[in-house]
């Protein structure tokens, strides 16, 4: 009969939880993390069961995966709880998203300018040669700006 006691705990768990004494069983763990895991549900299921939780714990983002371990007769013999500190990965993902957003904005600005000047010239709305020359200089400068941005990337 499963009692929710730990058979093995990777010491990294205690590092993540910053807690070396209070965690002895699944109930201690779920209470500490503030998640609801029904052990009886896992025991009764007799099928491969997986529950995922993502939570904030002491300024960390934790991914918690709970899986039941079945024997050859499809009876639950134990529960495996995996906890991953995803804080750094989340920071990197946010940095990547911010970077892509900034690059998109920085490239969109000169493209919009170039598009506007080219359309004006193509529509024949500029008769003055001096204005056409100024428009072409702006297009050239904005193209150089985009080239610099792309090379810088």
C-alpha positions in Angstrom: 0.0 0.0 0.0 1.4 3.4 -1.0 1.7 5.8 1.9 3.2 8.8 0.0 6.6 8.4 1.6 9.7 9.2 -0.4 11.9 6.4 -1.4 14.5 8.6 -3.0 14.9 12.4 -3.2 17.5 14.1 -5.3 19.3 16.6 -3.2 18.5 19.2 -5.9 14.9 19.3 -4.6 16.1 20.6 -1.3 18.2 23.2 -3.0 15.2 24.3 -5.1 12.9 24.4 -2.1 15.6 25.9 0.2 14.2 23.5 2.8 16.2 20.6 4.3 14.0 19.2 7.0 10.2 19.6 6.5 9.8 17.5 3.3 9.4 13.8 4.1 6.5 12.7 1.9 4.2 13.8 -0.9 1.8 15.6 1.4 4.7 17.7 2.8 5.7 18.5 -0.7 2.3 19.4 -2.0 1.6 21.5 1.1 4.9 23.3 0.7 4.3 24.0 -3.0 0.6 24.7 -2.6 -0.5 22.2 -5.3 -3.2 19.6 -5.1 -2.2 16.1 -6.0 -4.6 13.4 -5.1 -2.5 10.3 -4.4 -5.5 8.1 -4.2 -6.5 9.1 -7.8 -3.1 8.0 -9.0 -3.3 4.7 -7.1 -6.8 3.9 -8.4 -6.2 4.9 -12.0 -4.0 1.9 -13.0 -3.3 3.7 -16.2 -0.4 5.9 -17.1 -1.4 9.2 -15.5 0.5 12.5 -15.8 -0.3 15.7 -14.1 1.6 18.9 -14.9 1.8 22.0 -12.7 3.6 25.3 -13.3 3.9 27.5 -10.2 5.7 30.3 -8.6 7.6 29.4 -5.5 9.9 31.9 -3.7 10.5 34.0 -6.9 11.2 30.8 -8.9 9.1 29.2 -11.6 8.8 25.5 -11.1 7.5 22.9 -13.5 6.1 20.0 -11.5 5.3 16.7 -13.3 3.7 13.8 -11.4 3.6 10.4 -13.0 2.4 7.1 -11.6 4.7 4.1 -11.9 2.8 0.9 -13.0 4.1 -2.7 -12.6 3.6 -5.4 -15.2 0.0 -6.0 -13.9 -0.8 -2.3 -14.5 -1.1 -1.7 -10.8 0.4 1.6 -9.4 3.5 0.8 -7.4 4.7 4.3 -6.9 4.5 7.9 -7.9 7.4 9.9 -9.5 7.5 13.6 -8.9 9.8 15.6 -11.1 10.5 19.3 -10.3 12.4 21.5 -12.6 13.4 25.1 -11.9 12.4 26.8 -15.1 13.2 30.3 -13.8 16.3 30.8 -16.0 14.6 29.3 -19.0 11.6 31.6 -18.6 14.0 34.6 -18.4 15.7 33.5 -21.6 12.4 33.0 -23.3 11.3 36.5 -22.3 14.6 38.0 -23.4 14.2 36.2 -26.8 10.6 37.5 -27.2 11.7 41.0 -26.3 14.6 40.9 -28.7 12.5 39.7 -31.6 9.9 42.4 -30.8 12.7 45.1 -30.8 14.2 43.9 -34.0 10.9 43.8 -35.7 10.2 47.3 -34.6 13.6 48.6 -35.6 13.3 47.0 -39.1 9.6 48.0 -39.6 10.3 51.7 -39.1 12.7 52.2 -42.0 10.6 49.8 -44.2 7.5 52.0 -43.6 9.5 55.1 -44.5 10.9 53.5 -47.7 7.5 52.1 -48.7 5.8 55.6 -48.3 8.5 57.4 -50.3 8.5 54.7 -53.1 4.7 54.7 -53.4 4.7 58.5 -53.6 7.3 58.4 -56.4 5.6 55.6 -58.2 2.2 57.4 -58.1 3.8 60.3 -59.9 2.8 62.7 -57.2 6.2 64.4 -57.2 7.1 66.5 -60.3 9.9 68.5 -58.8 13.3 66.9 -59.5 14.8 68.3 -56.3 12.1 66.7 -54.3 12.5 63.4 -56.2 16.2 63.5 -55.4 15.5 64.2 -51.7 13.1 61.2 -51.6 15.7 58.9 -53.2 18.3 60.1 -50.6 15.8 59.2 -47.8 15.2 55.8 -49.4 18.9 55.2 -49.7 19.6 56.3 -46.1 16.8 54.1 -44.7 18.1 51.1 -46.8 21.6 51.7 -45.4 20.0 51.8 -41.9 18.3 48.4 -42.4 21.5 46.9 -43.9 23.4 48.1 -40.8 20.8 46.6 -38.5 20.8 43.3 -40.2 24.6 43.2 -40.2 24.7 44.1 -36.6 22.4 41.2 -35.8 
